[in-house]
Amino acid sequence: MKLTLLISFILLIFSACAQHGSKVSQFTKPSWISNPNQDNYTGSIGIAHLHHKGFVYQRKLAISRALDELALQKGVLVSLDMQKIEETKNNKLSTDVKVQTSYNTTQTTLSAQIKDTWQDPSSKTLFVWLVLN
């Protein structure tokens, strides 16, 4: 089952690459951010702030968060473990965060697509609207 979720997530990322940007003005916050279950869709929002490794990682994080939320809505148990490691060498602080997400389900398959994305022009926070197929 974990393999099915992993494959679904990978396909979701690749299908999202073909998506075009938001049809809403870049300065207007879309209504789906406050209401992801509109227009007869069951949806969720993934939000990610700027990522130190760039936009691709920011986008992956937002998609992952939206998928986690959809899974929770459908009764899939999601466990998220985070470990923050700080290390000082020669008076320089380095921080590493390790994240592990696990899903526990019985015969549940989620099929979702990215309906829209929007990036706040001032904060550069990325919003991803994920909806069930």
N, C-alpha and C positions, 0 to 999 in steps of 0.2 A: 504494500500500500504506500509506503514511503517513496518507493521508486515511482509510482504513478504520480504522486504529488510533485516529486522532483522533475519528472518529465513534463508535467503540465506547466510547472513554473518556468522551465527552460523554453518551452514553446511560447509561453506568454511573453517572455522577454524578446524572443526573436520576432514574434508577430508585432510587438510594439515598435520595433525598429521601422516598420513600414508605415506607422501612424504619422499623420501630419500634425502640426502644432494646433493649438487651440484656435477655434473659429471666433472666439470672443476677443474683443480688444484687449491688448496686453495690459491696459491700465484698469480694466473693469474686472473685479473679482466675480468669477462665474457663480451662478446660483447653486451648482452641484456641490460646491465646497461645503456649504451649510446643510444641504439636503441631498445626500448621495442616492437616496431611494426615490428619486423623482422619475417622471415619464415612464412609469411601469417597469423600472429597473430595480433590481436588488443590487446595491452597490456599496462600495466603501472608498474611503479616501486614504491615500498614503501620503505622508508629509515628510519631507527631508530638507534640512537646511544645507547650506553650502558644505561640500565635503572636501577635505584636504587633498584627496586624490582626483578631484575633478568631477565634471558633470556626469560621466558614465556611472560612477559609484553613487552619486547623489540620486540618480534615476533608479538604479538597482535597489537602493535602500527604500525609496518611496514605494516602488512596486512590491517589495517584500512586506512592508508594513501594511499596505492595502490588502494583500493576499492573506496575511495573518488575521486581519479584521474580518474578511469574508469567511474565513475558516471558522472563526469564533461564532459568527452569526449562524452558521450551519451546523453547529454542535461539534465541531472538531476541536479536540483538546490541543491547545498550543502551549508549549513550554519554551520560555525564552530565558537563557542563562547568559549573563554578561559578567565579564571579569576585566577589571581595570588594573593595569600594571603601570606603576610609575617608578622610574629609575633615574638616579642622578649620577652622572659621570662628569668629572672635571667641571663641576658647578653648572652643568647643563641638564635640564630636566627633560626626559622623554616619557611619553605616555603611549601605551598600547591598549587597545580595547579588543577583547575577543568575544564574539557573539556566537551563540549556538542556539538554533531554533529546532525544536522537534515537534512532530505532529503525531497524535494518537487518535486513530479512527478505526471504525469497522465498516467496511463497504461504502465509504463515502468518497465520491470523486467530485472535485470542483472543476468546472470549466468556465473560465472567465476571460474577459478581454479588456484592454485599455480603451475606455470610451473617450477620454479627453485628458489633456494635461494643461497645466498653467503654471507659470513661474512669476512670482511677485517681482515686479520690476525694481522695487527699492531694496527688499531684503534678500532677493534671489532664492527665496524658499520655493521649492518645487512641490506642486500638488498633483497627484495622479488619481484619476477617477477610474476605478476598476469595477466592472459590472459582470454579473453572472450571465452566461449564455442561455 
